[in-house]
C-alpha cells in the first residue's frame, strides 16, 4: 500500500526508514532520497512513527 503517491513510497519503505532511525517525516524522505511534495502523506508518516515509538516503549517495559 502506498503512503506517498507523489514519491511512490510504500508502507514498507516508510517502515524501513523508521527502523533505520527516522524520527520525522523529513527523515523518511531523506532516507528514501526524495522530498515532500503535496504533504498528504505526512500525517500518516507521523502516525507510523508514533506507533513505532509506542511499540518500542512497550517492549522496553
Buried (B, 14 or more C-beta within 10 A) or exposed (E): EBBBEBBEBEBEBBBBBBEEEBEEBEBBBEBBEBEBEEEEBBEBBEEBBEEBEEEEEEEEE
